[in-house]
Amino acid sequence: MSLTPADASTRIRSTLDQHREQLLTLSRAIHADPELAYAEHRSAARVAELLSAHGFATTVGAYGLDTAVEAVIGTGDLTVTLCAEYDALPGIGHACGHNIIATAGVGAALALAPLADELGLRVKLLGTPAEEHGGGKVDLLVAGAWEDSTLSLMVHGMSGIDAPSGAFAAQAVQRVAITYTGRASHAAAAPEHGINAGAAATLALTAIGLLRQHLPIGTSVNGFVEHGGDVTNIIPARSVVQLEVRALTVDVWRETYRRVLACFEGAAIATGCSWTVDATEHPYAPLASDPDLSRFWDAALGELGRTIDDSAGTRGGSTDMGNVSQVVPSIHPTIAILGSDAAPHTPDFATAAATPAGDQAALDGAAALAMTVARAALDTDVRADLLRRQAERPTGATRTTLQP
């Protein structure tokens, strides 16, 4: 008798029950020991150790990143790549709940492993560093980590209530440093000989403030002067502005970025400074949620007894999962820490991520991820479509970074 989605769901939940204590131990250990971007050595080791103990072929330091993990099991023609994030935020630890993300991804991989042969799956867990700052998934994309992937999934903890998968919107973002170079001079004795780089920074940010009135809804531009001078009696010869530009679509992002750079160019012309622009991190692309995977996720949450509010929408900041979603069918839904109204990136959210409700979000997230994959694998039409899209994808197409 062939495997049905209901049978798969029952077995997934049973497997997760068996691994419950190991998974919650993992979540609490990551939460209690926060590590910053590209330095998540202990978290990566914990993830790898658990998966290796359950038969996964596991590599720490995968694809040239010291804190990336790859763990693989199964030989099917449908490769699902589950993502686990585990970097924390400076000063406030796991205030974005990445312990929940890591635990849900690892849990889903463990739950799918016994079903891999029946589902025709190759299950891959990628531990992806530096989501908060740096863009580890972009590093991994360029290195080829998704070249073999048919689909990719992860889940993010959130406060409030459960929203539909497709309601999560993440903006594209580009972060840059703009450096103005002028000429120093005595501010009192010879100001006429100076070219004021600090003034250029002030003019540029003023121009951006005026531009904001004319930007489309869903865009944001934020910046600050990192360096504007050294002492009051010397006209500054150098200034540096740190800047980010966000938008919900690639076209609006690129147009907004062009207009923002025009503000910096205009300030350079007005003051006589020269200027340079340097990216400080990988650009993050907007999220593109696959409709079939989103539909399966929503159904899985309902099967788990969770209530989705169809009127709820979740507007995220930005995520490097957006870059993955542009080249591989993907979803990045949210799972609610029920009973918590703490906003992400706050100390209160860090606290909520290690409560019983946070534990349940991780376990339910793992179950829903695994159930989504099982439904996709068992749906003849969806499976064929996913494999067709993978086959038609040119070699090297995932090794890309989206530029504004």
The 8 nearest C-alpha neighbors of each residue, nearest first, counted from 0:
[[1, 2, 3, 6, 117, 4, 7, 5],
 [2, 0, 3, 117, 6, 377, 118, 4],
 [1, 3, 6, 0, 7, 4, 117, 118],
 [2, 4, 6, 5, 7, 1, 377, 8],
 [5, 3, 7, 6, 374, 8, 373, 2],
 [6, 4, 8, 3, 7, 9, 2, 10],
 [7, 5, 3, 9, 8, 4, 2, 10],
 [6, 8, 4, 10, 5, 9, 11, 3],
 [7, 9, 11, 5, 6, 10, 370, 4],
 [10, 8, 6, 12, 7, 11, 13, 5],
 [9, 11, 13, 7, 12, 8, 14, 6],
 [12, 10, 8, 110, 14, 13, 9, 7],
 [11, 13, 15, 9, 10, 14, 8, 16],
 [12, 14, 10, 16, 11, 15, 9, 17],
 [15, 13, 17, 11, 16, 12, 110, 10],
 [16, 14, 18, 12, 17, 13, 19, 110],
 [15, 17, 19, 13, 14, 18, 12, 20],
 [16, 18, 14, 15, 19, 13, 20, 21],
 [19, 17, 15, 21, 16, 20, 22, 14],
 [20, 18, 16, 22, 21, 17, 15, 23],
 [19, 21, 23, 22, 18, 24, 17, 16],
 [22, 20, 24, 18, 19, 23, 25, 49],
 [23, 21, 25, 19, 24, 20, 102, 18],
 [22, 24, 26, 20, 25, 21, 27, 19],
 [23, 25, 21, 27, 22, 26, 20, 28],
 [26, 24, 22, 28, 23, 27, 29, 21],
 [27, 25, 23, 98, 29, 24, 28, 102],
 [26, 28, 30, 24, 29, 25, 31, 23],
 [29, 27, 25, 31, 30, 26, 24, 32],
 [30, 28, 32, 26, 27, 31, 98, 42],
 [29, 31, 27, 28, 32, 98, 33, 93],
 [32, 30, 28, 29, 27, 33, 92, 93],
 [31, 33, 29, 30, 28, 34, 42, 41],
 [34, 32, 92, 87, 30, 31, 29, 93],
 [33, 35, 39, 87, 86, 38, 32, 36],
 [34, 36, 87, 86, 38, 39, 88, 37],
 [35, 37, 129, 86, 38, 128, 132, 39],
 [36, 38, 129, 128, 39, 66, 35, 65],
 [39, 37, 36, 35, 40, 34, 66, 86],
 [40, 38, 34, 42, 66, 41, 37, 43],
 [41, 39, 43, 66, 42, 38, 44, 65],
 [40, 42, 44, 43, 39, 45, 34, 29],
 [43, 41, 45, 44, 39, 40, 29, 46],
 [42, 44, 46, 40, 41, 45, 66, 39],
 [43, 45, 41, 47, 42, 46, 48, 40],
 [46, 44, 42, 48, 43, 47, 41, 49],
 [47, 45, 43, 44, 49, 48, 42, 50],
 [48, 46, 44, 50, 45, 49, 51, 43],
 [47, 49, 45, 51, 46, 50, 44, 52],
 [48, 50, 52, 46, 47, 51, 45, 53],
 [51, 49, 53, 47, 52, 55, 48, 46],
 [50, 52, 55, 48, 53, 54, 49, 57],
 [51, 53, 49, 50, 54, 48, 55, 47],
 [54, 52, 50, 51, 55, 49, 109, 112],
 [53, 55, 51, 52, 56, 50, 72, 57],
 [54, 56, 51, 72, 71, 70, 50, 57],
 [57, 55, 71, 70, 51, 72, 54, 58],
 [56, 58, 70, 69, 55, 51, 47, 71],
 [59, 57, 69, 68, 61, 60, 70, 56],
 [60, 58, 68, 61, 67, 66, 69, 57],
 [59, 61, 65, 64, 67, 66, 63, 68],
 [60, 62, 67, 59, 68, 63, 58, 64],
 [63, 61, 64, 142, 139, 60, 144, 67],
 [62, 64, 61, 60, 65, 142, 67, 139],
 [65, 63, 60, 67, 66, 62, 61, 139],
 [64, 66, 60, 67, 63, 59, 61, 37],
 [67, 65, 60, 40, 64, 43, 39, 128],
 [68, 66, 60, 126, 61, 64, 127, 65],
 [69, 67, 126, 59, 61, 125, 58, 60],
 [68, 70, 125, 58, 57, 124, 61, 126],
 [69, 71, 57, 124, 56, 55, 123, 58],
 [72, 70, 123, 56, 55, 122, 124, 57],
 [71, 73, 55, 122, 121, 56, 112, 123],
 [74, 72, 121, 115, 75, 120, 122, 116],
 [75, 73, 121, 120, 76, 72, 116, 119],
 [76, 74, 120, 119, 121, 77, 73, 116],
 [75, 77, 119, 120, 78, 121, 74, 386],
 [78, 76, 120, 75, 149, 121, 119, 79],
 [79, 77, 121, 148, 149, 120, 122, 76],
 [78, 80, 150, 122, 151, 149, 148, 123],
 [81, 79, 151, 123, 124, 148, 150, 82],
 [80, 82, 124, 152, 151, 104, 153, 125],
 [83, 81, 125, 153, 104, 124, 126, 152],
 [82, 84, 101, 126, 104, 100, 127, 125],
 [83, 85, 101, 127, 97, 100, 126, 128],
 [86, 84, 97, 98, 101, 42, 87, 83],
 [85, 87, 35, 36, 34, 129, 39, 84],
 [88, 86, 93, 92, 35, 33, 34, 85],
 [87, 89, 92, 91, 93, 35, 90, 94],
 [90, 88, 91, 92, 87, 35, 34, 33],
 [89, 91, 92, 88, 87, 346, 93, 94],
 [92, 90, 346, 89, 88, 94, 93, 345],
 [93, 91, 88, 87, 33, 94, 90, 89],
 [94, 92, 87, 349, 96, 95, 30, 97],
 [93, 95, 349, 344, 348, 345, 96, 92],
 [96, 94, 93, 343, 344, 97, 349, 348],
 [97, 95, 93, 98, 352, 99, 94, 156],
 [96, 98, 100, 85, 99, 84, 95, 101],
 [97, 99, 26, 101, 96, 100, 30, 29],
 [100, 98, 361, 102, 97, 96, 101, 103],
 [101, 99, 97, 103, 98, 102, 155, 83],
 [102, 100, 83, 84, 98, 104, 99, 103],
 [101, 103, 99, 105, 104, 100, 26, 106],
 [102, 104, 365, 361, 106, 364, 100, 101],
 [105, 103, 83, 107, 101, 106, 102, 81],
 [104, 106, 108, 102, 107, 103, 101, 109],
 [107, 105, 365, 103, 109, 108, 104, 102],
 [106, 108, 365, 369, 110, 104, 109, 105],
 [107, 109, 105, 111, 106, 110, 112, 104],
 [110, 108, 106, 112, 107, 111, 105, 50],
 [111, 109, 107, 11, 108, 14, 112, 15],
 [112, 110, 114, 108, 109, 113, 115, 369],
 [111, 113, 115, 109, 114, 110, 108, 72],
 [114, 112, 111, 115, 110, 116, 109, 14],
 [115, 113, 111, 112, 117, 116, 118, 7],
 [114, 116, 120, 118, 112, 73, 117, 113],
 [115, 117, 119, 118, 114, 120, 73, 75],
 [118, 116, 114, 119, 115, 2, 120, 1],
 [117, 119, 115, 120, 116, 114, 376, 377],
 [120, 118, 75, 116, 117, 115, 76, 77],
 [121, 119, 75, 115, 77, 118, 78, 122],
 [120, 122, 73, 78, 75, 74, 77, 72],
 [123, 121, 79, 72, 71, 78, 120, 73],
 [124, 122, 71, 80, 70, 79, 81, 125],
 [123, 125, 81, 70, 80, 69, 82, 108],
 [126, 124, 69, 82, 68, 127, 83, 81],
 [125, 127, 68, 83, 67, 82, 84, 69],
 [126, 128, 84, 67, 135, 125, 136, 83],
 [129, 127, 135, 37, 67, 130, 36, 66],
 [128, 130, 36, 135, 133, 37, 131, 132],
 [131, 129, 134, 132, 135, 128, 319, 133],
 [132, 130, 129, 133, 36, 86, 88, 134],
 [133, 131, 129, 130, 134, 36, 280, 135],
 [132, 134, 280, 129, 135, 281, 130, 131],
 [133, 135, 130, 137, 136, 129, 319, 281],
 [134, 136, 128, 129, 138, 137, 127, 130],
 [137, 135, 139, 138, 134, 319, 127, 140],
 [136, 138, 140, 139, 135, 134, 141, 319],
 [139, 137, 135, 141, 136, 140, 142, 134],
 [138, 140, 136, 142, 137, 144, 141, 135],
 [141, 139, 137, 398, 143, 142, 144, 138],
 [140, 142, 398, 138, 143, 139, 399, 137],
 [141, 143, 139, 140, 144, 62, 138, 398],
 [144, 142, 140, 146, 141, 145, 398, 139],
 [143, 145, 139, 140, 146, 142, 62, 147],
 [146, 144, 148, 147, 143, 140, 397, 80],
 [145, 147, 143, 148, 144, 397, 395, 398],
 [146, 148, 145, 149, 78, 144, 143, 389],
 [149, 147, 145, 78, 150, 146, 79, 80],
 [148, 150, 78, 389, 77, 79, 385, 386],
 [151, 149, 328, 79, 148, 329, 327, 80],
 [152, 150, 80, 329, 79, 81, 328, 327],
 [153, 151, 81, 330, 329, 331, 82, 80],
 [152, 154, 82, 331, 81, 104, 330, 155],
 [155, 153, 332, 331, 333, 100, 364, 334],
 [156, 154, 333, 100, 334, 332, 157, 153],
 [155, 157, 334, 333, 335, 96, 99, 336],
 [158, 156, 335, 334, 333, 336, 155, 159],
 [157, 159, 340, 335, 336, 339, 341, 160],
 [160, 158, 340, 339, 335, 337, 338, 157],
 [161, 159, 335, 162, 337, 158, 308, 307],
 [160, 162, 307, 335, 334, 308, 306, 163],
 [161, 163, 311, 307, 308, 312, 309, 164],
 [164, 162, 166, 165, 297, 309, 307, 161],
 [163, 165, 332, 293, 166, 167, 162, 297],
 [164, 166, 163, 167, 293, 288, 332, 290],
 [167, 165, 312, 163, 164, 313, 168, 162],
 [168, 166, 313, 165, 314, 164, 332, 312],
 [167, 169, 314, 315, 166, 313, 286, 170],
 [170, 168, 315, 317, 286, 285, 316, 314],
 [171, 169, 247, 285, 317, 246, 245, 316],
 [170, 172, 285, 284, 283, 245, 246, 247],
 [173, 171, 245, 283, 244, 282, 170, 317],
 [172, 174, 282, 244, 243, 175, 283, 245],
 [175, 173, 243, 242, 279, 278, 280, 172],
 [176, 174, 278, 279, 242, 277, 241, 243],
 [175, 177, 241, 277, 240, 276, 242, 278],
 [178, 176, 276, 240, 239, 275, 175, 241],
 [177, 179, 239, 275, 274, 238, 176, 240],
 [180, 178, 274, 238, 196, 237, 273, 272],
 [179, 181, 237, 273, 272, 236, 196, 274],
 [180, 182, 236, 194, 272, 196, 195, 237],
 [183, 181, 236, 194, 193, 184, 195, 180],
 [184, 182, 236, 234, 193, 235, 233, 194],
 [183, 185, 193, 234, 233, 192, 186, 190],
 [186, 184, 233, 189, 188, 187, 190, 232],
 [185, 187, 190, 232, 233, 234, 184, 188],
 [188, 186, 185, 189, 190, 232, 233, 184],
 [187, 189, 185, 186, 190, 184, 191, 232],
 [190, 188, 185, 191, 192, 187, 186, 184],
 [191, 189, 186, 192, 193, 185, 187, 184],
 [190, 192, 189, 193, 184, 194, 186, 188],
 [193, 191, 190, 189, 184, 194, 182, 183],
 [192, 194, 184, 182, 183, 190, 191, 195],
 [195, 193, 182, 181, 196, 271, 272, 270],
 [194, 196, 198, 197, 235, 181, 234, 193],
 [197, 195, 181, 199, 237, 236, 238, 198],
 [198, 196, 227, 200, 199, 195, 238, 235],
 [197, 199, 201, 195, 196, 200, 202, 270],
 [200, 198, 196, 266, 202, 197, 201, 267],
 [201, 199, 203, 197, 198, 202, 204, 196],
 [202, 200, 198, 204, 199, 203, 205, 197],
 [201, 203, 205, 199, 200, 266, 204, 198],
 [204, 202, 263, 206, 200, 262, 266, 205],
 [203, 205, 207, 206, 201, 202, 208, 200],
 [206, 204, 208, 202, 207, 203, 201, 209],
 [205, 207, 203, 209, 208, 204, 262, 202],
 [206, 208, 210, 204, 209, 205, 211, 203],
 [209, 207, 205, 206, 210, 211, 204, 212],
 [208, 210, 206, 207, 211, 212, 205, 213],
 [209, 211, 207, 208, 212, 213, 206, 214],
 [210, 212, 214, 213, 208, 209, 207, 220],
 [213, 211, 210, 214, 209, 208, 215, 207],
 [214, 212, 211, 210, 215, 209, 216, 255],
 [213, 215, 211, 212, 216, 218, 210, 255],
 [216, 214, 218, 217, 213, 251, 212, 211],
 [217, 215, 218, 214, 219, 246, 247, 213],
 [216, 218, 246, 247, 215, 219, 245, 170],
 [219, 217, 246, 245, 216, 215, 214, 247],
 [218, 220, 245, 244, 221, 246, 217, 211],
 [221, 219, 244, 243, 245, 222, 218, 242],
 [222, 220, 243, 242, 219, 244, 223, 241],
 [221, 223, 242, 241, 243, 240, 220, 224],
 [222, 224, 241, 240, 225, 242, 221, 204],
 [225, 223, 240, 226, 239, 227, 241, 200],
 [224, 226, 239, 240, 223, 241, 227, 238],
 [227, 225, 239, 238, 224, 228, 240, 237],
 [228, 226, 238, 197, 224, 239, 225, 235],
 [227, 229, 235, 226, 230, 197, 238, 237],
 [228, 230, 235, 231, 227, 233, 226, 234],
 [231, 229, 232, 233, 228, 235, 234, 227],
 [230, 232, 233, 229, 186, 234, 228, 235],
 [231, 233, 186, 230, 185, 234, 187, 184],
 [234, 232, 185, 186, 184, 231, 230, 235],
 [233, 235, 183, 184, 186, 195, 193, 185],
 [236, 234, 228, 237, 183, 195, 196, 197],
 [235, 237, 181, 182, 183, 196, 180, 195],
 [238, 236, 180, 196, 235, 179, 181, 228],
 [237, 239, 227, 226, 179, 196, 197, 178],
 [240, 238, 178, 226, 225, 177, 224, 179],
 [239, 241, 224, 177, 225, 176, 223, 242],
 [242, 240, 176, 222, 223, 175, 225, 224],
 [241, 243, 222, 175, 174, 221, 176, 240],
 [242, 244, 174, 173, 221, 220, 222, 175],
 [243, 245, 220, 173, 172, 219, 256, 174],
 [246, 244, 172, 219, 171, 218, 170, 252],
 [247, 245, 218, 252, 170, 171, 248, 217],
 [246, 248, 170, 285, 217, 171, 169, 218],
 [249, 247, 251, 250, 246, 252, 285, 171],
 [248, 250, 252, 251, 253, 285, 171, 247],
 [249, 251, 253, 252, 248, 254, 403, 255],
 [252, 250, 254, 253, 248, 249, 255, 246],
 [253, 251, 246, 249, 255, 250, 254, 256],
 [252, 254, 403, 256, 250, 251, 255, 249],
 [253, 255, 257, 251, 256, 252, 250, 258],
 [256, 254, 258, 252, 257, 253, 251, 259],
 [255, 257, 259, 253, 254, 258, 252, 260],
 [258, 256, 254, 260, 255, 259, 253, 261],
 [259, 257, 261, 255, 260, 256, 254, 262],
 [258, 260, 256, 262, 261, 257, 255, 207],
 [259, 261, 263, 257, 262, 258, 256, 264],
 [260, 262, 264, 258, 259, 263, 265, 257],
 [263, 261, 265, 259, 260, 203, 264, 206],
 [262, 264, 203, 260, 266, 261, 265, 267],
 [263, 265, 261, 267, 266, 262, 260, 268],
 [266, 264, 268, 262, 267, 263, 261, 269],
 [265, 267, 269, 199, 263, 203, 264, 268],
 [266, 268, 272, 264, 265, 270, 269, 271],
 [269, 267, 265, 271, 266, 270, 264, 272],
 [270, 268, 266, 267, 271, 265, 199, 272],
 [269, 271, 267, 272, 268, 199, 266, 194],
 [272, 270, 268, 267, 269, 194, 273, 181],
 [273, 271, 181, 267, 180, 270, 179, 196],
 [272, 274, 180, 179, 267, 181, 271, 275],
 [273, 275, 179, 178, 180, 272, 267, 177],
 [274, 276, 178, 177, 277, 179, 273, 176],
 [277, 275, 177, 176, 175, 178, 278, 274],
 [278, 276, 176, 175, 279, 177, 275, 178],
 [277, 279, 175, 280, 174, 176, 276, 281],
 [278, 280, 175, 174, 277, 176, 281, 133],
 [281, 279, 133, 278, 174, 282, 134, 132],
 [280, 282, 134, 133, 283, 137, 279, 278],
 [281, 283, 173, 172, 280, 402, 284, 401],
 [284, 282, 172, 319, 171, 322, 318, 321],
 [283, 285, 171, 321, 322, 401, 286, 282],
 [286, 284, 171, 170, 321, 169, 247, 248],
 [285, 287, 321, 169, 324, 288, 168, 284],
 [286, 288, 324, 325, 289, 285, 321, 329],
 [289, 287, 330, 329, 165, 290, 286, 293],
 [288, 290, 292, 329, 328, 291, 293, 330],
 [291, 289, 293, 292, 294, 288, 165, 330],
 [292, 290, 294, 293, 289, 295, 381, 375],
 [291, 293, 295, 294, 289, 290, 296, 371],
 [294, 292, 290, 296, 164, 291, 295, 165],
 [293, 295, 291, 297, 292, 296, 290, 298],
 [294, 296, 292, 371, 298, 293, 297, 299],
 [297, 295, 299, 293, 371, 298, 294, 292],
 [296, 298, 300, 294, 299, 295, 163, 293],
 [297, 299, 295, 301, 296, 300, 302, 294],
 [300, 298, 302, 296, 367, 301, 297, 370],
 [301, 299, 303, 297, 302, 305, 298, 367],
 [300, 302, 304, 298, 305, 303, 299, 306],
 [301, 303, 299, 304, 300, 298, 305, 8],
 [304, 302, 300, 301, 305, 299, 363, 367],
 [305, 303, 301, 302, 300, 306, 299, 307],
 [304, 306, 301, 300, 303, 307, 302, 161],
 [307, 305, 301, 308, 161, 304, 300, 160],
 [308, 306, 161, 162, 309, 163, 305, 160],
 [307, 309, 311, 310, 162, 161, 306, 160],
 [310, 308, 311, 307, 163, 162, 312, 166],
 [311, 309, 308, 312, 162, 163, 307, 166],
 [312, 310, 162, 308, 309, 313, 166, 163],
 [311, 313, 166, 162, 167, 314, 310, 163],
 [314, 312, 167, 166, 315, 168, 311, 162],
 [315, 313, 168, 167, 169, 312, 316, 166],
 [314, 316, 169, 168, 313, 317, 167, 170],
 [315, 317, 169, 170, 314, 318, 168, 171],
 [318, 316, 170, 169, 171, 315, 172, 283],
 [319, 317, 320, 321, 283, 169, 130, 316],
 [318, 320, 321, 283, 322, 134, 136, 130],
 [321, 319, 323, 318, 322, 324, 136, 286],
 [320, 322, 286, 284, 285, 319, 324, 323],
 [321, 323, 284, 320, 325, 319, 324, 283],
 [322, 324, 320, 321, 325, 326, 327, 319],
 [325, 323, 329, 321, 327, 287, 326, 322],
 [324, 326, 322, 323, 327, 287, 321, 286],
 [325, 327, 324, 397, 323, 328, 396, 322],
 [326, 328, 324, 150, 329, 323, 325, 151],
 [329, 327, 150, 289, 324, 151, 326, 149],
 [330, 328, 151, 324, 152, 289, 150, 288],
 [329, 331, 288, 152, 332, 289, 293, 292],
 [330, 332, 153, 154, 152, 333, 329, 155],
 [333, 331, 164, 154, 330, 167, 155, 334],
 [332, 334, 155, 154, 156, 157, 335, 331],
 [333, 335, 156, 157, 161, 360, 155, 364],
 [336, 334, 157, 158, 337, 161, 160, 156],
 [337, 335, 158, 357, 356, 360, 339, 157],
 [336, 338, 335, 339, 356, 159, 160, 158],
 [337, 339, 336, 340, 159, 356, 158, 160],
 [340, 338, 158, 337, 341, 336, 159, 351],
 [339, 341, 158, 159, 342, 338, 348, 337],
 [342, 340, 348, 339, 347, 158, 343, 345],
 [341, 343, 348, 345, 340, 344, 158, 347],
 [344, 342, 95, 348, 345, 94, 341, 157],
 [345, 343, 94, 95, 342, 348, 346, 349],
 [344, 346, 347, 348, 343, 94, 342, 349],
 [347, 345, 349, 348, 91, 94, 350, 344],
 [348, 346, 350, 345, 349, 341, 351, 342],
 [347, 349, 351, 341, 94, 350, 345, 346],
 [350, 348, 94, 346, 93, 352, 347, 351],
 [349, 351, 347, 348, 352, 353, 346, 354],
 [352, 350, 348, 354, 353, 349, 357, 347],
 [351, 353, 357, 349, 96, 350, 354, 348],
 [354, 352, 351, 357, 350, 27, 358, 355],
 [353, 355, 357, 356, 351, 352, 358, 350],
 [354, 356, 358, 357, 359, 353, 351, 352],
 [357, 355, 359, 354, 358, 336, 337, 360],
 [356, 358, 352, 354, 360, 336, 355, 359],
 [357, 359, 355, 361, 356, 360, 354, 362],
 [360, 358, 356, 362, 361, 357, 363, 355],
 [361, 359, 357, 363, 358, 362, 336, 364],
 [360, 362, 99, 103, 364, 358, 359, 363],
 [363, 361, 359, 365, 364, 360, 103, 366],
 [364, 362, 366, 360, 365, 361, 359, 367],
 [363, 365, 361, 367, 103, 362, 366, 360],
 [366, 364, 103, 107, 106, 362, 368, 363],
 [365, 367, 363, 369, 364, 368, 370, 107],
 [366, 368, 370, 364, 299, 369, 365, 371],
 [369, 367, 371, 365, 370, 366, 107, 364],
 [368, 370, 107, 372, 366, 371, 367, 111],
 [369, 371, 367, 373, 372, 368, 8, 366],
 [372, 370, 295, 368, 296, 374, 369, 373],
 [371, 373, 375, 369, 370, 374, 376, 368],
 [374, 372, 370, 376, 375, 371, 377, 369],
 [373, 375, 377, 371, 372, 376, 4, 378],
 [376, 374, 372, 378, 373, 377, 382, 381],
 [375, 377, 373, 374, 382, 378, 118, 372],
 [378, 376, 374, 375, 379, 373, 118, 4],
 [377, 379, 375, 381, 380, 376, 382, 374],
 [380, 378, 382, 381, 377, 383, 376, 375],
 [379, 381, 383, 382, 378, 384, 385, 375],
 [382, 380, 384, 378, 383, 379, 375, 385],
 [381, 383, 385, 379, 384, 376, 380, 378],
 [384, 382, 380, 386, 381, 385, 387, 379],
 [383, 385, 387, 381, 382, 386, 388, 380],
 [384, 386, 382, 388, 387, 383, 381, 149],
 [385, 387, 389, 383, 388, 384, 390, 382],
 [388, 386, 384, 390, 389, 385, 383, 391],
 [389, 387, 391, 385, 386, 390, 384, 392],
 [388, 390, 386, 392, 387, 391, 149, 385],
 [389, 391, 387, 388, 392, 386, 393, 385],
 [392, 390, 388, 389, 387, 393, 386, 394],
 [391, 393, 389, 390, 388, 396, 394, 395],
 [394, 392, 396, 395, 391, 390, 389, 397],
 [395, 393, 396, 392, 146, 397, 398, 391],
 [394, 396, 398, 397, 393, 146, 143, 399],
 [397, 395, 393, 398, 394, 392, 399, 326],
 [396, 398, 399, 395, 326, 146, 140, 145],
 [399, 397, 141, 140, 395, 396, 143, 142],
 [398, 400, 397, 141, 140, 401, 396, 137],
 [401, 399, 402, 137, 398, 322, 141, 282],
 [400, 402, 284, 399, 282, 403, 322, 283],
 [401, 403, 400, 282, 253, 173, 284, 283],
 [402, 253, 252, 256, 401, 173, 249, 282]]
